[in-house]
């Protein structure tokens, strides 16, 4: 993409339930990078080549996003649950011949990464979670301040008056983004995605799953005392609102794992686009430790 992804293969890979558009390259221990909403895998285009110096870097579009399959939603919203996305990640490792990998997720991708580590602990060597706490924890703490800042969770997540019709009137106005911030080709890839009504529907289903089966899965794990067994890196952007909302968000992750490392990035929410060198250095240090 603009020369930045030079040396990376771009493939559509059958992972069982869906086909994922995947960019992968480099050599060494594998790391899977899972993007957030409403981006595609191209959000990593400034980070992936830096990590590829020492790692095999695998960047899929999540199911429903970008160029990946967009299966119809279901009444229980399980099609776009993070448990399904975790199965996709494991299927991707199988397809590419990797027994285990580090999995790093940003925003909605961090929930898919976490679910992969919980449901498939034998396949995840390290877990990186960027700008997020578990969905069950976020919703348990969803006060008026959270609702004022993150109201889109509930707009996208409800189904009585589906958000898709509103968004599809003017996707550019709703989602924003710019070629200056994202890079020309990454922005073009993202813009193609947000102008596809099937992608918009899938992204809303992602949020509906968050309010339903994803929260239920987190709450069931907490009740059962299930924990993340691998090392965890929690990384937050200093110009977003993680600390404002949660005080010490790392303490929330320590309730889920024994080995939690922390780092902050001098950026806004889209850290892979705004501070790629700093983020890549933090991730490389965590993966090597």
SELO-928637 format. One record per residue: residue number from 0; residue in three letters; x, y, z of N, C-alpha, C in turn. Coordinates in pm, whole numbers, plus 50000, padded with zeros to 5 digits. Atoms other than C-alpha are relative to their C-alpha. Example, Ala and Ser with C-alpha at 12.3 -4.5 7.8 and 13.67 -1.06 7.14 Angstrom:
   seq   type     n.x     n.y     n.z    ca.x    ca.y    ca.z     c.x     c.y     c.z
     0    ALA   50089   49881   50000   51230   49550   50780   50090   50120   50000
     1    SER   49918   49881   49994   51367   49894   50714   49923   50109   50073
END
This chain:
   seq   type     n.x     n.y     n.z    ca.x    ca.y    ca.z     c.x     c.y     c.z
     0    UNK   50086   49882   50000   50000   50000   50000   50089   50123   50000
     1    UNK   49912   49885   50009   50186   50303   49876   50146   49965   50022
     2    UNK   49864   50044   49977   50506   50095   49895   50027   49956   50142
     3    UNK   49975   50029   49860   50469   50059   50273   49985   49852   50028
     4    UNK   50022   50143   49983   50340   49701   50247   50082   49919   49899
     5    UNK   49914   50074   50093   50614   49606   49997   50055   49876   50069
     6    UNK   49951   50125   49945   50714   49246   50048   49894   49920   50072
     7    UNK   50112   50070   49937   50378   49153   50202   49911   49940   49892
     8    UNK   50099   50063   50088   50141   48911   50034   49862   50048   50038
     9    UNK   50140   49969   49976   49775   49002   49998   49918   49884   49947
    10    UNK   50074   50120   50037   49547   48700   49998   49860   50003   50060
    11    UNK   50130   50030   49941   49190   48593   50060   50008   49856   50048
    12    UNK   49973   50130   49940   49212   48298   50299   49874   49944   50063
    13    UNK   50114   50071   49942   48940   48047   50385   50039   49953   50139
    14    UNK   49969   50038   49862   48938   48009   50765   49891   49912   50060
    15    UNK   50104   50089   49953   48636   47782   50789   49861   50057   49980
    16    UNK   50133   49941   50009   48324   47990   50847   49995   50114   49899
    17    UNK   49994   49883   50087   48437   48289   50640   50132   50000   49925
    18    UNK   49873   49973   50066   48708   48408   50405   50048   50138   50045
    19    UNK   49943   49876   49953   48938   48678   50534   50098   50056   49899
    20    UNK   49894   49933   50076   49134   48931   50334   50115   50024   50097
    21    UNK   49886   50002   49908   49482   48910   50484   50124   50053   49930
    22    UNK   49868   49954   50044   49809   49095   50439   50102   49937   50095
    23    UNK   49901   50061   49911   50112   48903   50570   50138   50004   49937
    24    UNK   49863   49990   50047   50488   48930   50546   50098   49995   50114
    25    UNK   49895   50008   49900   50819   48925   50727   50036   49857   50032
    26    UNK   49960   50133   49957   50981   48632   50902   50034   50005   50149
    27    UNK   49976   50008   49857   51024   48514   51258   49872   49961   50072
    28    UNK   50118   50038   49923   50776   48446   51539   49877   50078   49953
    29    UNK   50116   49931   50056   50423   48526   51419   49928   50090   50100
    30    UNK   50086   49910   49924   50212   48815   51542   49882   50038   49911
    31    UNK   50123   49965   50070   49852   48878   51438   49954   50136   50050
    32    UNK   50045   49865   49965   49736   49242   51432   49854   50014   49957
    33    UNK   50144   49989   50025   49358   49294   51461   49957   50146   50015
    34    UNK   50040   49859   50003   49222   49636   51366   49870   50021   50077
    35    UNK   50126   49964   49935   48930   49819   51524   49900   50060   49904
    36    UNK   50109   49937   50075   48615   49995   51408   50034   50146   49975
    37    UNK   50054   50065   50120   48569   50127   51144   50108   49971   49897
    38    UNK   49884   50015   50088   48914   50058   50999   50001   49864   49930
    39    UNK   49966   50129   50059   49050   49776   50784   50142   49966   50045
    40    UNK   49863   50038   49964   49381   49593   50815   50100   50108   49960
    41    UNK   49907   49897   50048   49537   49891   50633   50038   50100   50108
    42    UNK   49962   49911   49889   49539   50083   50962   50141   49970   50051
    43    UNK   49869   50042   49951   49859   49886   51039   50112   50026   49901
    44    UNK   49902   49996   50109   50042   49985   50721   50129   50070   50038
    45    UNK   49876   49934   49956   50293   50203   50907   50070   49921   50110
    46    UNK   49947   50078   49888   50347   49954   51192   50052   49864   49952
    47    UNK   49968   50137   50039   50354   49615   51019   50141   49985   49942
    48    UNK   49865   50019   50055   50675   49669   50815   50110   50013   50106
    49    UNK   49900   49987   49893   50862   49776   51130   50008   49871   50081
    50    UNK   50001   50125   49926   50755   49461   51315   50051   49884   49914
    51    UNK   49961   50108   50090   50828   49248   51008   50151   49980   49993
    52    UNK   49855   50018   49996   51201   49301   51062   50037   49879   50085
    53    UNK   49970   50110   49909   51184   49039   51339   49886   49898   50010
    54    UNK   50118   50084   49982   50839   48880   51303   49929   49975   49867
    55    UNK   50100   50020   50105   50597   48724   51061   49875   50073   50044
    56    UNK   50111   49912   49961   50322   48985   51067   49878   49967   49914
    57    UNK   50124   50043   50065   49964   48885   50984   49891   50101   50032
    58    UNK   50099   49893   49980   49702   49157   50933   49873   49965   49922
    59    UNK   50126   50028   50070   49349   49035   50851   49901   50115   50014
    60    UNK   50124   49927   49975   49032   49229   50797   49912   49910   50085
    61    UNK   50095   50077   49921   48796   49113   51071   49880   49961   49914
    62    UNK   50121   50037   50075   48489   48929   50945   49903   50118   49998
    63    UNK   50092   49889   50017   48243   49182   50810   50064   50131   49961
    64    UNK   49929   49875   50026   48508   49451   50768   50081   49988   49870
    65    UNK   49911   49996   50114   48704   49559   50462   49962   49902   49891
    66    UNK   50021   50095   50108   48742   49283   50206   49967   49860   50047
    67    UNK   50033   50133   49948   48650   48990   50433   49852   49970   49980
    68    UNK   50138   50044   50015   48328   48788   50415   49907   50077   50092
    69    UNK   50102   49928   49923   48012   48955   50536   49876   49910   50012
    70    UNK   50116   50088   49986   47778   48675   50647   49881   50075   50058
    71    UNK   50118   49933   49943   47420   48771   50732   50001   49995   50152
    72    UNK   50015   50001   49856   47354   48870   51089   49893   49901   50042
    73    UNK   50100   50092   49948   47144   48646   51311   49928   50066   50117
    74    UNK   50077   49933   49895   46878   48730   51573   50074   50014   50132
    75    UNK   49924   49991   49875   47116   48658   51861   50131   50073   49987
    76    UNK   49878   49923   50029   47402   48855   51696   50128   49921   50028
    77    UNK   49881   50081   49976   47640   48561   51743   50092   49994   49879
    78    UNK   49917   50006   50120   47763   48579   51382   50118   50095   50011
    79    UNK   49893   49901   49986   47968   48887   51472   50050   50011   50144
    80    UNK   49946   50004   49864   48046   48791   51831   50151   49982   49995
    81    UNK   49855   50013   49995   48410   48805   51934   50043   49854   50009
    82    UNK   49970   50143   50000   48395   48430   51993   50013   49948   49857
    83    UNK   49989   50039   50141   48336   48389   51618   50128   50058   49939
    84    UNK   49877   49940   50052   48619   48632   51540   50123   49927   50052
    85    UNK   49890   50078   49944   48845   48430   51772   50018   49870   49921
    86    UNK   49990   50120   50084   48763   48117   51572   50065   50034   49865
    87    UNK   49937   49957   50125   48859   48311   51259   50152   50012   50018
    88    UNK   49856   49981   49976   49197   48400   51412   50071   49865   50007
    89    UNK   49940   50133   49990   49267   48035   51497   50002   49933   49863
    90    UNK   50004   50055   50135   49156   47928   51150   50107   50061   49911
    91    UNK   49895   49933   50077   49396   48183   51005   50137   49944   50034
    92    UNK   49873   50062   49960   49685   48043   51207   50014   49862   49937
    93    UNK   49996   50133   50062   49595   47695   51086   50033   50010   49851
    94    UNK   49982   49987   50145   49580   47810   50723   50143   50040   49964
    95    UNK   49865   49952   50029   49919   47978   50746   50108   49914   50065
    96    UNK   49905   50096   49947   50081   47690   50935   50069   50039   50129
    97    UNK   49942   49957   49873   50139   47849   51276   49927   49933   50117
    98    UNK   50062   50061   49881   50080   47659   51600   49956   50104   50101
    99    UNK   50029   49896   49901   50090   47969   51820   50045   50133   49943
   100    UNK   49961   49866   50041   50116   48342   51774   49968   50098   50111
   101    UNK   50044   49885   49922   50108   48667   51962   49883   50062   49927
   102    UNK   50118   49936   50059   49776   48841   51905   49985   50138   50063
   103    UNK   50011   49861   49956   49742   49220   51928   49875   50060   49937
   104    UNK   50120   49939   50053   49414   49405   51891   49981   50142   50049
   105    UNK   50030   49860   49966   49312   49770   51887   49849   50021   49993
   106    UNK   50141   49963   50004   48965   49903   51974   49917   49871   49996
   107    UNK   50079   50123   50005   48711   49633   51870   50088   49877   49981
   108    UNK   49908   50111   50017   49004   49418   51767   50058   49950   50130
   109    UNK   49946   50046   49872   49124   49409   52127   49904   49901   50065
   110    UNK   50096   50096   49943   48801   49229   52224   50013   49865   49930
   111    UNK   49978   50126   50072   48857   48970   51950   50130   49934   50044
   112    UNK   49872   50055   49955   49219   48930   52062   49986   49937   50138
   113    UNK   50022   50053   49865   49117   48885   52426   49923   49869   49996
   114    UNK   50082   50121   50008   48853   48628   52333   50081   49884   49942
   115    UNK   49914   50105   50054   49111   48437   52128   50088   49942   50111
   116    UNK   49914   50047   49891   49341   48420   52432   49923   49919   50103
   117    UNK   50080   50072   49901   49059   48304   52660   49947   49868   49947
   118    UNK   50062   50120   50055   48897   48052   52427   50102   49902   49944
   119    UNK   49900   50085   50066   49216   47919   52266   50138   50027   50062
   120    UNK   49874   49962   49933   49495   47962   52525   50123   49930   49946
   121    UNK   49886   50072   50055   49713   47701   52358   50051   50060   49870
   122    UNK   49962   49942   50129   49726   47912   52040   50057   50142   50013
   123    UNK   49959   49860   49982   49813   48254   52190   50118   50007   50096
   124    UNK   49879   49992   49918   50166   48316   52318   50006   50128   50081
   125    UNK   50002   49870   49933   50118   48683   52410   49878   50076   49949
   126    UNK   50121   49922   50033   49823   48921   52411   50029   50148   50016
   127    UNK   49991   49855   49992   49835   49290   52329   49863   50062   49985
   128    UNK   50132   49935   50004   49527   49503   52402   50023   50151   50001
   129    UNK   49973   49859   50022   49530   49862   52277   49871   50080   50011
   130    UNK   50113   49910   49983   49284   50126   52398   49868   49926   50023
   131    UNK   50125   50067   49966   49026   49896   52551   50011   49924   50130
   132    UNK   50014   50093   49888   48911   49711   52859   49893   49900   49958
   133    UNK   50099   50100   50042   48696   49396   52840   49859   50059   49991
   134    UNK   50133   49945   50023   48346   49465   52708   49912   49991   50125
   135    UNK   50081   50015   49879   48181   49327   53021   50036   50103   50104
   136    UNK   49954   49900   49903   48392   49560   53234   49957   50141   49958
   137    UNK   50040   49867   50048   48321   49863   53015   49852   50024   50024
   138    UNK   50144   49982   49984   47946   49806   53025   49960   50004   50147
   139    UNK   50029   49994   49857   47947   49744   53400   50029   50138   50057
   140    UNK   49960   49867   49954   48108   50089   53438   49940   50111   49915
   141    UNK   50054   49902   50096   47899   50266   53173   49909   50100   50070
   142    UNK   50074   49895   49933   47794   50580   53358   49962   50109   49900
   143    UNK   50044   49892   50088   47661   50908   53220   50115   50057   49919
   144    UNK   49884   49949   50074   48011   51022   53125   50035   49908   49884
   145    UNK   49974   50096   50108   48071   50704   52925   49894   50015   49891
   146    UNK   50108   49990   50098   47731   50738   52759   50012   50126   49915
   147    UNK   49985   49875   50074   47802   51099   52661   50111   49991   49896
   148    UNK   49886   50007   50091   48136   51013   52500   49989   49884   49902
   149    UNK   50002   50123   50078   48064   50665   52367   49858   49958   49967
   150    UNK   50141   50028   50028   47694   50692   52284   49982   49916   49875
   151    UNK   50014   50078   50122   47763   50533   51946   49993   49850   50029
   152    UNK   50014   50141   49964   47797   50195   52126   49852   49961   50001
   153    UNK   50142   50033   49980   47425   50212   52200   49917   50033   49876
   154    UNK   50065   49970   50128   47321   50376   51873   50021   49885   49902
   155    UNK   49970   50109   50092   47498   50108   51668   49948   49866   50052
   156    UNK   50032   50128   49939   47411   49832   51913   49853   49968   50011
   157    UNK   50144   50028   49990   47034   49873   51924   49948   49954   49863
   158    UNK   50055   50051   50126   46812   49712   51662   49856   50044   49975
   159    UNK   50137   49955   50021   46469   49872   51711   49991   50103   49887
   160    UNK   49991   49902   50107   46568   50162   51485   50141   49992   49944
   161    UNK   49863   50031   50043   46870   50026   51297   50078   50122   49949
   162    UNK   49914   49886   50033   47159   50268   51254   50041   50002   49854
   163    UNK   49947   50009   50135   47247   50146   50905   49939   50104   49906
   164    UNK   50067   49908   50093   46989   50362   50728   50052   50142   50019
   165    UNK   49948   49865   49972   47118   50678   50898   50143   50013   49947
   166    UNK   49859   49993   50039   47485   50600   50835   50016   50001   49849
   167    UNK   49982   50015   50145   47442   50503   50471   49958   50123   49921
   168    UNK   50033   49874   50068   47297   50845   50386   50128   50077   49966
   169    UNK   49875   49927   50022   47649   50993   50423   50110   49936   50083
   170    UNK   49898   50069   49921   47917   50748   50540   50122   50085   50031
   171    UNK   49882   49917   49975   48196   51004   50503   49978   50093   50118
   172    UNK   50030   49909   49890   48024   51246   50740   49997   49923   50132
   173    UNK   50013   50077   49877   47956   50970   50993   50137   49952   50049
   174    UNK   49877   50067   49957   48294   50796   50997   50123   50090   50003
   175    UNK   49884   49911   49999   48537   51078   50918   50123   49934   49940
   176    UNK   49874   50047   50055   48902   51001   50856   50049   50093   49891
   177    UNK   49942   49914   50103   49139   51170   50615   50122   49934   49940
   178    UNK   49878   50055   50061   49411   51078   50366   50126   50055   50065
   179    UNK   49883   49942   49936   49649   51313   50547   50039   49919   50124
   180    UNK   49971   50074   49877   49618   51119   50872   50023   49853   49978
   181    UNK   49998   50145   50017   49571   50769   50738   50097   49954   49892
   182    UNK   49926   50039   50119   49780   50773   50421   49903   49984   49884
   183    UNK   50092   49994   50114   49633   50804   50073   49936   49864   49971
   184    UNK   50055   50129   50040   49594   50435   49992   49923   49933   50113
   185    UNK   50074   50055   49886   49490   50330   50341   49863   50068   50012
   186    UNK   50127   49928   49995   49223   50600   50335   49907   49953   49889
   187    UNK   50083   50047   50111   49101   50484   49994   49943   49862   50031
   188    UNK   50048   50134   49964   49076   50126   50122   49888   50009   50104
   189    UNK   50100   49977   49894   48885   50240   50431   49871   50059   49941
   190    UNK   50118   49934   50055   48654   50460   50225   49917   49904   49914
   191    UNK   50074   50102   50074   48564   50173   49992   49916   49916   50097
   192    UNK   50070   50084   49903   48466   49974   50300   49877   50070   50057
   193    UNK   50112   49934   49932   48247   50235   50466   49888   50036   49904
   194    UNK   50105   49974   50098   48058   50296   50141   49929   49872   49954
   195    UNK   50065   50127   50030   47956   49929   50125   49894   49975   50108
   196    UNK   50104   50020   49898   47617   49887   50300   50013   49867   50074
   197    UNK   49981   50129   49931   47704   49522   50378   50104   50013   50110
   198    UNK   49900   49976   49896   48010   49640   50570   49940   50080   50114
   199    UNK   50064   49920   49895   47809   49902   50757   49910   49912   50087
   200    UNK   50085   50091   49923   47557   49634   50857   50085   49910   50090
   201    UNK   49914   50088   49921   47836   49401   50972   50060   50074   50119
   202    UNK   49941   49924   49891   47995   49677   51180   49896   50029   50109
   203    UNK   50105   49984   49900   47662   49748   51350   49976   49869   50074
   204    UNK   50017   50130   49935   47626   49375   51416   50112   49973   50100
   205    UNK   49889   50009   49905   47969   49387   51581   49961   50065   50133
   206    UNK   50040   49930   49877   47829   49640   51830   49880   49933   50066
   207    UNK   50113   50073   49941   47505   49446   51876   50050   49877   50073
   208    UNK   49939   50113   49931   47715   49144   51960   50066   50045   50130
   209    UNK   49936   49950   49880   47905   49359   52208   49905   50014   50117
   210    UNK   50099   49981   49894   47590   49440   52403   49934   49870   50042
   211    UNK   50067   50127   49972   47470   49079   52391   50097   49888   50031
   212    UNK   49917   50118   49972   47682   48765   52350   50141   50031   50047
   213    UNK   49865   49969   49954   48017   48938   52402   50001   50031   50149
   214    UNK   50008   49970   49857   47916   49082   52736   49969   49874   50080
   215    UNK   50035   50123   49929   47760   48750   52836   50123   49909   50013
   216    UNK   49881   50083   49993   48084   48567   52752   50099   50051   50104
   217    UNK   49910   49941   49900   48293   48809   52958   49948   49974   50141
   218    UNK   50057   50017   49867   48055   48790   53252   50007   49854   50046
   219    UNK   49991   50141   49966   48050   48410   53239   50144   49962   50038
   220    UNK   49861   50028   49966   48430   48399   53241   50036   50054   50138
   221    UNK   49972   49944   49868   48448   48630   53541   49937   49914   50108
   222    UNK   50069   50082   49900   48192   48422   53728   50070   49867   50021
   223    UNK   49932   50129   49991   48389   48105   53652   50146   50014   50044
   224    UNK   49862   49978   49959   48721   48265   53750   50102   49973   49892
   225    UNK   49906   50024   50110   48875   48216   53406   50090   50122   49983
   226    UNK   49903   49892   50015   49190   48418   53347   50085   49977   49877
   227    UNK   49911   50007   50114   49430   48494   53066   50136   49952   50049
   228    UNK   49879   50063   49949   49736   48274   53108   50129   50054   49943
   229    UNK   49877   49953   50064   49983   48440   52872   50031   50143   50046
   230    UNK   49969   49859   49970   50167   48773   52922   49909   50093   49921
   231    UNK   50091   49903   50059   49946   49074   52848   50067   50137   49999
   232    UNK   49961   49859   50009   50043   49421   52727   49873   50082   49985
   233    UNK   50107   49902   50015   49786   49692   52791   50063   50133   49964
   234    UNK   49942   49877   50052   49868   50003   52591   49888   50099   49969
   235    UNK   50106   49902   50023   49664   50323   52584   50059   50127   49939
   236    UNK   49959   49874   50062   49680   50648   52389   49974   50114   50099
   237    UNK   50004   49897   49897   49749   50949   52607   49898   50110   49971
   238    UNK   50096   49895   50035   49514   51179   52415   49861   49944   49971
   239    UNK   50135   50056   50001   49215   50945   52433   49949   50003   50145
   240    UNK   50064   49982   49869   48996   50892   52741   50002   49877   50088
   241    UNK   49992   50120   49916   49097   50555   52890   50017   50036   50148
   242    UNK   49971   49964   49861   49238   50714   53205   49886   50083   50058
   243    UNK   50112   49919   49953   48956   50968   53231   49882   49912   50040
   244    UNK   50115   50086   49975   48697   50691   53218   50022   49903   50115
   245    UNK   49978   50113   49911   48864   50427   53432   50102   50026   50109
   246    UNK   49900   49973   49896   49128   50597   53647   50127   49923   49973
   247    UNK   49887   50088   50023   49369   50306   53636   49951   49880   49919
   248    UNK   50055   50111   50079   49253   50090   53344   50085   49874   50007
   249    UNK   49915   50119   49989   49554   49860   53387   49955   49912   50116
   250    UNK   50049   50079   49886   49404   49753   53722   49887   49907   49957
   251    UNK   50107   50086   50051   49105   49618   53530   50060   49878   49934
   252    UNK   49936   50114   50066   49333   49401   53319   50068   49908   50100
   253    UNK   49937   50086   49900   49513   49278   53630   49899   49909   50070
   254    UNK   50104   50091   49951   49181   49130   53740   49981   49882   49906
   255    UNK   50018   50104   50101   49199   48917   53425   50126   49919   49973
   256    UNK   49874   50067   50032   49567   48819   53408   50103   50031   50108
   257    UNK   49896   49982   49898   49866   48775   53637   50116   50083   49949
   258    UNK   49884   49934   50058   50130   48910   53399   49951   50109   49904
   259    UNK   50048   49886   50079   50022   49255   53277   50109   50106   49996
   260    UNK   49905   49891   50019   50270   49504   53135   49923   50119   49942
   261    UNK   50073   49881   50043   50172   49861   53050   50091   50094   49921
   262    UNK   49930   49895   50074   50271   50137   52811   49897   50100   49952
   263    UNK   50088   49898   50058   50122   50462   52687   50067   50056   49874
   264    UNK   49954   49948   50129   50149   50616   52342   49956   50146   49989
   265    UNK   50029   49857   50014   50165   50990   52274   49923   50021   49869
   266    UNK   50083   49989   50119   49873   50996   52031   49855   50008   50041
   267    UNK   50142   50020   49982   49499   51006   51990   49967   49853   49983
   268    UNK   50047   50137   49996   49289   50694   51959   50064   49911   49894
   269    UNK   49950   50084   50109   49421   50571   51623   50153   49999   50001
   270    UNK   49857   49994   49972   49772   50512   51753   50085   49942   49889
   271    UNK   49921   50061   50107   49887   50292   51465   50020   50097   49884
   272    UNK   49989   49900   50107   49826   50582   51227   50073   50125   50048
   273    UNK   49948   49872   49949   49931   50870   51453   50141   49989   50057
   274    UNK   49868   50017   49938   50241   50728   51629   50054   49861   49971
   275    UNK   49964   50138   50035   50346   50417   51437   50138   49957   50051
   276    UNK   49867   50040   49955   50716   50424   51529   50000   49969   50149
   277    UNK   50005   50023   49857   50644   50455   51900   49924   49871   50032
   278    UNK   50078   50121   49976   50378   50185   51890   50079   49877   49959
   279    UNK   49922   50115   50045   50599   49949   51689   50112   49968   50098
   280    UNK   49891   50023   49903   50883   49997   51939   49946   49935   50127
   281    UNK   50062   50059   49880   50652   49920   52233   49963   49856   49975
   282    UNK   50040   50137   50030   50514   49611   52063   50121   49911   49982
   283    UNK   49879   50081   50022   50858   49489   51956   50065   49964   50133
   284    UNK   49939   50028   49869   50988   49519   52313   49917   49896   50076
   285    UNK   50086   50097   49932   50687   49328   52449   50015   49861   49938
   286    UNK   49988   50129   50067   50718   49054   52188   50135   49935   50024
   287    UNK   49866   50054   49979   51089   49015   52260   50028   49965   50145
   288    UNK   49970   50015   49855   51068   49020   52642   49978   49857   50046
END
